[in-house]
Amino acid sequence: MLKQAWAAMSPGDSMPMAGSTRWEALNDDDPRKLAAVLHAALAHLEESTPRAIATRFAHELAAEHRDELTAQKETAAAVSAAMSTAGALNRYLPFCTLAARRTTYATPPLTADEIRRRAHQSWGLIDTTATPRKAAA
C-alpha cells in the first residue's frame, strides 16, 4: 500500500501529513490518503515501543540530572563565597592542601605505647604506666 502511494507521487513531492489541508484535498480513493494515515499509525507504534519509551525517559533523567548538578554547583559557589566573605575559611586549610601535606610529609608508624604517651601529653594526663602502683592489700 505504501509502495503504491510512493509510486503515485511526483518527483520532489512529499507525503502529506494526515489531517493537513493537503491531505484533505486528496480524493478518497487516492492511495496517498490512506498511506499518510498508515504512516502516522506506524510512527505512533514505533514511538510506543519499550525501547523508544526507555530512550525518552533516559533523556529526561539526564536533563534533570544536569539541572540538579547546575543547581548544586551554584549553591556550593554561593555558600563558599558567603563563608569567604564572613572570614570563616581563613583558619582552615583546603582539603587539597591537607592531602598534599599528608603525602609529602610521611611519618613513621607509631607503636601503641608511643600513641598512649602522646595522648597523655596532649590531654595533660598522668602516665599511669610510669607511676608506681601500690600492691593490693
TIVO-2410 file (N, C-alpha, C; in nm, 3 decimals):
# residues 137
REC num residu      c1      c2      c3 atome chaine
REC   1      M   0.083  -0.119   0.000     N      A
REC   1      M   0.000   0.000   0.000    CA      A
REC   1      M   0.088   0.126   0.000     C      A
REC   2      L   0.192   0.124   0.081     N      A
REC   2      L   0.281   0.240   0.084    CA      A
REC   2      L   0.357   0.253  -0.048     C      A
REC   3      K   0.392   0.139  -0.110     N      A
REC   3      K   0.461   0.143  -0.238    CA      A
REC   3      K   0.374   0.209  -0.345     C      A
REC   4      Q   0.244   0.179  -0.343     N      A
REC   4      Q   0.152   0.242  -0.439    CA      A
REC   4      Q   0.146   0.392  -0.417     C      A
REC   5      A   0.147   0.433  -0.291     N      A
REC   5      A   0.140   0.577  -0.260    CA      A
REC   5      A   0.266   0.646  -0.307     C      A
REC   6      W   0.383   0.583  -0.284     N      A
REC   6      W   0.508   0.645  -0.328    CA      A
REC   6      W   0.513   0.652  -0.480     C      A
REC   7      A   0.457   0.550  -0.547     N      A
REC   7      A   0.456   0.550  -0.694    CA      A
REC   7      A   0.364   0.658  -0.748     C      A
REC   8      A   0.257   0.690  -0.676     N      A
REC   8      A   0.161   0.790  -0.721    CA      A
REC   8      A   0.213   0.933  -0.703     C      A
REC   9      M   0.319   0.948  -0.628     N      A
REC   9      M   0.372   1.083  -0.603    CA      A
REC   9      M   0.462   1.126  -0.718     C      A
REC  10      S   0.461   1.254  -0.746     N      A
REC  10      S   0.550   1.306  -0.850    CA      A
REC  10      S   0.687   1.333  -0.788     C      A
REC  11      P   0.794   1.339  -0.871     N      A
REC  11      P   0.928   1.364  -0.817    CA      A
REC  11      P   0.934   1.497  -0.741     C      A
REC  12      G   0.998   1.494  -0.623     N      A
REC  12      G   1.011   1.615  -0.540    CA      A
REC  12      G   0.891   1.638  -0.451     C      A
REC  13      D   0.786   1.558  -0.466     N      A
REC  13      D   0.665   1.573  -0.384    CA      A
REC  13      D   0.686   1.496  -0.254     C      A
REC  14      S   0.618   1.535  -0.149     N      A
REC  14      S   0.629   1.466  -0.021    CA      A
REC  14      S   0.494   1.412   0.020     C      A
REC  15      M   0.497   1.317   0.111     N      A
REC  15      M   0.373   1.257   0.161    CA      A
REC  15      M   0.302   1.361   0.248     C      A
REC  16      P   0.172   1.386   0.221     N      A
REC  16      P   0.102   1.483   0.305    CA      A
REC  16      P   0.077   1.425   0.444     C      A
REC  17      M   0.080   1.512   0.543     N      A
REC  17      M   0.052   1.467   0.680    CA      A
REC  17      M  -0.097   1.443   0.695     C      A
REC  18      A  -0.131   1.335   0.765     N      A
REC  18      A  -0.272   1.301   0.785    CA      A
REC  18      A  -0.341   1.414   0.861     C      A
REC  19      G  -0.454   1.461   0.806     N      A
REC  19      G  -0.531   1.568   0.869    CA      A
REC  19      G  -0.495   1.706   0.820     C      A
REC  20      S  -0.388   1.719   0.740     N      A
REC  20      S  -0.350   1.851   0.690    CA      A
REC  20      S  -0.441   1.891   0.575     C      A
REC  21      T  -0.432   2.018   0.533     N      A
REC  21      T  -0.516   2.065   0.423    CA      A
REC  21      T  -0.480   1.995   0.292     C      A
REC  22      R  -0.352   1.965   0.271     N      A
REC  22      R  -0.312   1.888   0.151    CA      A
REC  22      R  -0.374   1.750   0.154     C      A
REC  23      W  -0.377   1.687   0.269     N      A
REC  23      W  -0.434   1.553   0.283    CA      A
REC  23      W  -0.584   1.557   0.256     C      A
REC  24      E  -0.652   1.659   0.311     N      A
REC  24      E  -0.796   1.671   0.291    CA      A
REC  24      E  -0.831   1.698   0.145     C      A
REC  25      A  -0.741   1.763   0.071     N      A
REC  25      A  -0.768   1.794  -0.069    CA      A
REC  25      A  -0.758   1.671  -0.159     C      A
REC  26      L  -0.695   1.564  -0.111     N      A
REC  26      L  -0.682   1.442  -0.191    CA      A
REC  26      L  -0.817   1.371  -0.202     C      A
REC  27      N  -0.836   1.299  -0.315     N      A
REC  27      N  -0.958   1.218  -0.331    CA      A
REC  27      N  -0.954   1.102  -0.234     C      A
REC  28      D  -1.072   1.052  -0.198     N      A
REC  28      D  -1.077   0.942  -0.102    CA      A
REC  28      D  -1.017   0.813  -0.159     C      A
REC  29      D  -1.014   0.797  -0.290     N      A
REC  29      D  -0.958   0.675  -0.349    CA      A
REC  29      D  -0.807   0.690  -0.380     C      A
REC  30      D  -0.750   0.805  -0.349     N      A
REC  30      D  -0.606   0.828  -0.372    CA      A
REC  30      D  -0.526   0.745  -0.272     C      A
REC  31      P  -0.430   0.664  -0.320     N      A
REC  31      P  -0.353   0.580  -0.227    CA      A
REC  31      P  -0.268   0.661  -0.129     C      A
REC  32      R  -0.238   0.785  -0.162     N      A
REC  32      R  -0.158   0.868  -0.070    CA      A
REC  32      R  -0.236   0.905   0.055     C      A
REC  33      K  -0.369   0.912   0.043     N      A
REC  33      K  -0.452   0.948   0.160    CA      A
REC  33      K  -0.443   0.837   0.266     C      A
REC  34      L  -0.463   0.712   0.224     N      A
REC  34      L  -0.454   0.601   0.318    CA      A
REC  34      L  -0.310   0.580   0.365     C      A
REC  35      A  -0.214   0.600   0.276     N      A
REC  35      A  -0.073   0.583   0.313    CA      A
REC  35      A  -0.031   0.684   0.419     C      A
REC  36      A  -0.082   0.806   0.412     N      A
REC  36      A  -0.049   0.907   0.513    CA      A
REC  36      A  -0.101   0.865   0.650     C      A
REC  37      V  -0.220   0.806   0.653     N      A
REC  37      V  -0.276   0.758   0.780    CA      A
REC  37      V  -0.194   0.640   0.832     C      A
REC  38      L  -0.157   0.547   0.741     N      A
REC  38      L  -0.074   0.434   0.782    CA      A
REC  38      L   0.062   0.480   0.831     C      A
REC  39      H   0.118   0.578   0.764     N      A
REC  39      H   0.248   0.632   0.804    CA      A
REC  39      H   0.241   0.690   0.946     C      A
REC  40      A   0.135   0.763   0.975     N      A
REC  40      A   0.116   0.820   1.110    CA      A
REC  40      A   0.096   0.709   1.213     C      A
REC  41      A   0.020   0.605   1.176     N      A
REC  41      A  -0.003   0.494   1.269    CA      A
REC  41      A   0.127   0.420   1.298     C      A
REC  42      L   0.207   0.397   1.196     N      A
REC  42      L   0.336   0.329   1.217    CA      A
REC  42      L   0.430   0.413   1.304     C      A
REC  43      A   0.430   0.542   1.282     N      A
REC  43      A   0.513   0.630   1.364    CA      A
REC  43      A   0.468   0.625   1.511     C      A
REC  44      H   0.337   0.621   1.532     N      A
REC  44      H   0.285   0.613   1.669    CA      A
REC  44      H   0.325   0.480   1.733     C      A
REC  45      L   0.315   0.371   1.656     N      A
REC  45      L   0.354   0.241   1.710    CA      A
REC  45      L   0.503   0.237   1.744     C      A
REC  46      E   0.583   0.297   1.658     N      A
REC  46      E   0.728   0.298   1.682    CA      A
REC  46      E   0.762   0.380   1.806     C      A
REC  47      E   0.691   0.489   1.828     N      A
REC  47      E   0.715   0.572   1.947    CA      A
REC  47      E   0.669   0.505   2.074     C      A
REC  48      S   0.583   0.404   2.062     N      A
REC  48      S   0.527   0.337   2.180    CA      A
REC  48      S   0.603   0.209   2.216     C      A
REC  49      T   0.710   0.179   2.147     N      A
REC  49      T   0.787   0.059   2.181    CA      A
REC  49      T   0.862   0.081   2.312     C      A
REC  50      P   0.891  -0.025   2.385     N      A
REC  50      P   0.966  -0.009   2.511    CA      A
REC  50      P   1.101   0.060   2.491     C      A
REC  51      R   1.167   0.031   2.380     N      A
REC  51      R   1.298   0.093   2.355    CA      A
REC  51      R   1.283   0.245   2.339     C      A
REC  52      A   1.182   0.289   2.263     N      A
REC  52      A   1.162   0.433   2.242    CA      A
REC  52      A   1.123   0.501   2.373     C      A
REC  53      I   1.040   0.436   2.451     N      A
REC  53      I   0.999   0.493   2.580    CA      A
REC  53      I   1.120   0.503   2.673     C      A
REC  54      A   1.202   0.397   2.676     N      A
REC  54      A   1.321   0.399   2.762    CA      A
REC  54      A   1.419   0.508   2.718     C      A
REC  55      T   1.433   0.528   2.587     N      A
REC  55      T   1.522   0.632   2.537    CA      A
REC  55      T   1.474   0.770   2.579     C      A
REC  56      R   1.344   0.795   2.563     N      A
REC  56      R   1.289   0.925   2.605    CA      A
REC  56      R   1.306   0.945   2.755     C      A
REC  57      F   1.281   0.840   2.831     N      A
REC  57      F   1.295   0.850   2.976    CA      A
REC  57      F   1.440   0.877   3.016     C      A
REC  58      A   1.535   0.812   2.948     N      A
REC  58      A   1.677   0.834   2.977    CA      A
REC  58      A   1.716   0.978   2.947     C      A
REC  59      H   1.665   1.034   2.838     N      A
REC  59      H   1.694   1.174   2.805    CA      A
REC  59      H   1.635   1.269   2.909     C      A
REC  60      E   1.514   1.238   2.956     N      A
REC  60      E   1.453   1.321   3.059    CA      A
REC  60      E   1.533   1.316   3.190     C      A
REC  61      L   1.576   1.195   3.228     N      A
REC  61      L   1.656   1.182   3.350    CA      A
REC  61      L   1.789   1.254   3.338     C      A
REC  62      A   1.851   1.244   3.221     N      A
REC  62      A   1.980   1.312   3.202    CA      A
REC  62      A   1.963   1.463   3.211     C      A
REC  63      A   1.854   1.515   3.155     N      A
REC  63      A   1.830   1.659   3.162    CA      A
REC  63      A   1.806   1.703   3.306     C      A
REC  64      E   1.728   1.624   3.382     N      A
REC  64      E   1.704   1.658   3.522    CA      A
REC  64      E   1.834   1.650   3.602     C      A
REC  65      H   1.917   1.551   3.572     N      A
REC  65      H   2.045   1.537   3.642    CA      A
REC  65      H   2.135   1.656   3.614     C      A
REC  66      R   2.141   1.701   3.489     N      A
REC  66      R   2.221   1.819   3.455    CA      A
REC  66      R   2.170   1.942   3.529     C      A
REC  67      D   2.037   1.959   3.535     N      A
REC  67      D   1.980   2.073   3.606    CA      A
REC  67      D   2.013   2.067   3.755     C      A
REC  68      E   2.006   1.946   3.813     N      A
REC  68      E   2.035   1.931   3.955    CA      A
REC  68      E   2.182   1.961   3.984     C      A
REC  69      L   2.272   1.912   3.899     N      A
REC  69      L   2.414   1.941   3.918    CA      A
REC  69      L   2.443   2.091   3.906     C      A
REC  70      T   2.378   2.156   3.812     N      A
REC  70      T   2.395   2.300   3.797    CA      A
REC  70      T   2.349   2.373   3.922     C      A
REC  71      A   2.235   2.334   3.976     N      A
REC  71      A   2.184   2.398   4.097    CA      A
REC  71      A   2.279   2.373   4.215     C      A
REC  72      Q   2.332   2.250   4.227     N      A
REC  72      Q   2.425   2.219   4.335    CA      A
REC  72      Q   2.554   2.301   4.323     C      A
REC  73      K   2.605   2.316   4.202     N      A
REC  73      K   2.727   2.395   4.182    CA      A
REC  73      K   2.703   2.541   4.218     C      A
REC  74      E   2.587   2.594   4.177     N      A
REC  74      E   2.557   2.733   4.210    CA      A
REC  74      E   2.543   2.752   4.360     C      A
REC  75      T   2.477   2.657   4.426     N      A
REC  75      T   2.461   2.665   4.571    CA      A
REC  75      T   2.596   2.656   4.642     C      A
REC  76      A   2.681   2.563   4.598     N      A
REC  76      A   2.813   2.548   4.660    CA      A
REC  76      A   2.896   2.674   4.641     C      A
REC  77      A   2.889   2.734   4.523     N      A
REC  77      A   2.964   2.858   4.499    CA      A
REC  77      A   2.912   2.971   4.587     C      A
REC  78      A   2.780   2.978   4.603     N      A
REC  78      A   2.722   3.083   4.687    CA      A
REC  78      A   2.761   3.064   4.833     C      A
REC  79      V   2.758   2.940   4.882     N      A
REC  79      V   2.795   2.912   5.021    CA      A
REC  79      V   2.943   2.944   5.042     C      A
REC  80      S   3.027   2.902   4.947     N      A
REC  80      S   3.170   2.928   4.959    CA      A
REC  80      S   3.198   3.078   4.960     C      A
REC  81      A   3.130   3.152   4.872     N      A
REC  81      A   3.151   3.297   4.868    CA      A
REC  81      A   3.105   3.362   4.998     C      A
REC  82      A   2.991   3.316   5.052     N      A
REC  82      A   2.942   3.372   5.178    CA      A
REC  82      A   3.037   3.343   5.293     C      A
REC  83      M   3.091   3.221   5.296     N      A
REC  83      M   3.184   3.186   5.403    CA      A
REC  83      M   3.315   3.263   5.390     C      A
REC  84      S   3.362   3.283   5.266     N      A
REC  84      S   3.484   3.361   5.246    CA      A
REC  84      S   3.463   3.505   5.288     C      A
REC  85      T   3.349   3.561   5.253     N      A
REC  85      T   3.317   3.699   5.288    CA      A
REC  85      T   3.311   3.714   5.440     C      A
REC  86      A   3.257   3.614   5.507     N      A
REC  86      A   3.243   3.620   5.653    CA      A
REC  86      A   3.375   3.589   5.723     C      A
REC  87      G   3.477   3.544   5.649     N      A
REC  87      G   3.605   3.512   5.709    CA      A
REC  87      G   3.610   3.375   5.773     C      A
REC  88      A   3.512   3.291   5.743     N      A
REC  88      A   3.506   3.160   5.807    CA      A
REC  88      A   3.611   3.064   5.754     C      A
REC  89      L   3.662   3.089   5.634     N      A
REC  89      L   3.757   2.995   5.575    CA      A
REC  89      L   3.902   3.035   5.597     C      A
REC  90      N   3.926   3.143   5.667     N      A
REC  90      N   4.063   3.190   5.686    CA      A
REC  90      N   4.144   3.099   5.778     C      A
REC  91      R   4.079   3.029   5.871     N      A
REC  91      R   4.151   2.948   5.967    CA      A
REC  91      R   4.177   2.806   5.919     C      A
REC  92      Y   4.109   2.763   5.817     N      A
REC  92      Y   4.116   2.623   5.776    CA      A
REC  92      Y   4.186   2.609   5.642     C      A
REC  93      L   4.265   2.504   5.630     N      A
REC  93      L   4.332   2.475   5.503    CA      A
REC  93      L   4.238   2.394   5.415     C      A
REC  94      P   4.244   2.416   5.285     N      A
REC  94      P   4.159   2.336   5.196    CA      A
REC  94      P   4.202   2.190   5.196     C      A
REC  95      F   4.110   2.103   5.160     N      A
REC  95      F   4.136   1.960   5.162    CA      A
REC  95      F   4.253   1.923   5.070     C      A
REC  96      C   4.263   1.988   4.954     N      A
REC  96      C   4.372   1.955   4.861    CA      A
REC  96      C   4.508   1.983   4.924     C      A
REC  97      T   4.518   2.090   5.004     N      A
REC  97      T   4.644   2.121   5.071    CA      A
REC  97      T   4.674   2.017   5.177     C      A
REC  98      L   4.572   1.979   5.254     N      A
REC  98      L   4.593   1.877   5.358    CA      A
REC  98      L   4.634   1.744   5.295     C      A
REC  99      A   4.568   1.706   5.185     N      A
REC  99      A   4.603   1.580   5.119    CA      A
REC  99      A   4.745   1.584   5.066     C      A
REC 100      A   4.787   1.697   5.010     N      A
REC 100      A   4.923   1.709   4.959    CA      A
REC 100      A   5.023   1.699   5.073     C      A
REC 101      R   4.991   1.760   5.187     N      A
REC 101      R   5.082   1.754   5.301    CA      A
REC 101      R   5.093   1.612   5.355     C      A
REC 102      R   4.980   1.540   5.353     N      A
REC 102      R   4.984   1.402   5.403    CA      A
REC 102      R   5.074   1.314   5.318     C      A
REC 103      T   5.072   1.335   5.187     N      A
REC 103      T   5.156   1.253   5.101    CA      A
REC 103      T   5.301   1.301   5.101     C      A
REC 104      T   5.325   1.427   5.127     N      A
REC 104      T   5.461   1.481   5.124    CA      A
REC 104      T   5.537   1.452   5.252     C      A
REC 105      Y   5.474   1.473   5.364     N      A
REC 105      Y   5.540   1.457   5.493    CA      A
REC 105      Y   5.494   1.326   5.558     C      A
REC 106      A   5.552   1.218   5.514     N      A
REC 106      A   5.514   1.088   5.570    CA      A
REC 106      A   5.578   1.072   5.707     C      A
REC 107      T   5.502   1.020   5.800     N      A
REC 107      T   5.555   0.996   5.935    CA      A
REC 107      T   5.565   0.845   5.954     C      A
REC 108      P   5.664   0.802   6.031     N      A
REC 108      P   5.676   0.658   6.056    CA      A
REC 108      P   5.559   0.611   6.142     C      A
REC 109      P   5.519   0.486   6.128     N      A
REC 109      P   5.408   0.437   6.209    CA      A
REC 109      P   5.444   0.437   6.358     C      A
REC 110      L   5.347   0.468   6.442     N      A
REC 110      L   5.369   0.476   6.587    CA      A
REC 110      L   5.329   0.344   6.652     C      A
REC 111      T   5.397   0.312   6.758     N      A
REC 111      T   5.360   0.194   6.837    CA      A
REC 111      T   5.247   0.234   6.931     C      A
REC 112      A   5.185   0.134   6.989     N      A
REC 112      A   5.074   0.161   7.082    CA      A
REC 112      A   5.122   0.241   7.203     C      A
REC 113      D   5.241   0.212   7.253     N      A
REC 113      D   5.295   0.287   7.368    CA      A
REC 113      D   5.321   0.433   7.332     C      A
REC 114      E   5.373   0.456   7.210     N      A
REC 114      E   5.400   0.593   7.167    CA      A
REC 114      E   5.269   0.671   7.151     C      A
REC 115      I   5.168   0.607   7.098     N      A
REC 115      I   5.037   0.674   7.084    CA      A
REC 115      I   4.982   0.709   7.221     C      A
REC 116      R   4.991   0.613   7.316     N      A
REC 116      R   4.940   0.637   7.452    CA      A
REC 116      R   5.018   0.751   7.518     C      A
REC 117      R   5.151   0.755   7.501     N      A
REC 117      R   5.232   0.860   7.562    CA      A
REC 117      R   5.196   0.996   7.504     C      A
REC 118      R   5.182   1.005   7.372     N      A
REC 118      R   5.148   1.133   7.309    CA      A
REC 118      R   5.007   1.177   7.349     C      A
REC 119      A   4.916   1.084   7.361     N      A
REC 119      A   4.780   1.119   7.402    CA      A
REC 119      A   4.780   1.174   7.544     C      A
REC 120      H   4.853   1.110   7.632     N      A
REC 120      H   4.858   1.158   7.769    CA      A
REC 120      H   4.921   1.297   7.776     C      A
REC 121      Q   5.022   1.322   7.694     N      A
REC 121      Q   5.085   1.454   7.693    CA      A
REC 121      Q   4.987   1.559   7.642     C      A
REC 122      S   4.918   1.529   7.534     N      A
REC 122      S   4.830   1.631   7.476    CA      A
REC 122      S   4.706   1.655   7.562     C      A
REC 123      W   4.664   1.552   7.635     N      A
REC 123      W   4.547   1.570   7.720    CA      A
REC 123      W   4.582   1.617   7.860     C      A
REC 124      G   4.710   1.623   7.889     N      A
REC 124      G   4.753   1.668   8.021    CA      A
REC 124      G   4.727   1.565   8.129     C      A
REC 125      L   4.729   1.438   8.094     N      A
REC 125      L   4.704   1.331   8.190    CA      A
REC 125      L   4.836   1.281   8.248     C      A
REC 126      I   4.825   1.209   8.355     N      A
REC 126      I   4.942   1.148   8.418    CA      A
REC 126      I   4.958   1.009   8.358     C      A
REC 127      D   5.081   0.978   8.320     N      A
REC 127      D   5.107   0.848   8.262    CA      A
REC 127      D   5.107   0.743   8.372     C      A
REC 128      T   5.009   0.657   8.372     N      A
REC 128      T   4.995   0.558   8.480    CA      A
REC 128      T   5.094   0.445   8.465     C      A
REC 129      T   5.150   0.422   8.347     N      A
REC 129      T   5.247   0.312   8.333    CA      A
REC 129      T   5.377   0.348   8.399     C      A
REC 130      A   5.410   0.479   8.407     N      A
REC 130      A   5.535   0.520   8.472    CA      A
REC 130      A   5.517   0.540   8.621     C      A
REC 131      T   5.392   0.549   8.668     N      A
REC 131      T   5.366   0.572   8.810    CA      A
REC 131      T   5.367   0.438   8.883     C      A
REC 132      P   5.449   0.429   8.991     N      A
REC 132      P   5.448   0.301   9.065    CA      A
REC 132      P   5.314   0.278   9.131     C      A
REC 133      R   5.274   0.153   9.132     N      A
REC 133      R   5.144   0.119   9.191    CA      A
REC 133      R   5.167   0.050   9.326     C      A
REC 134      K   5.071   0.072   9.412     N      A
REC 134      K   5.076   0.005   9.541    CA      A
REC 134      K   5.014  -0.133   9.525     C      A
REC 135      A   5.070  -0.223   9.594     N      A
REC 135      A   5.017  -0.359   9.589    CA      A
REC 135      A   4.883  -0.363   9.662     C      A
REC 136      A   4.794  -0.441   9.609     N      A
REC 136      A   4.662  -0.452   9.673    CA      A
REC 136      A   4.677  -0.525   9.805     C      A
REC 137      A   4.614  -0.469   9.905     N      A
REC 137      A   4.628  -0.528  10.039    CA      A
REC 137      A   4.528  -0.636  10.063     C      A
***
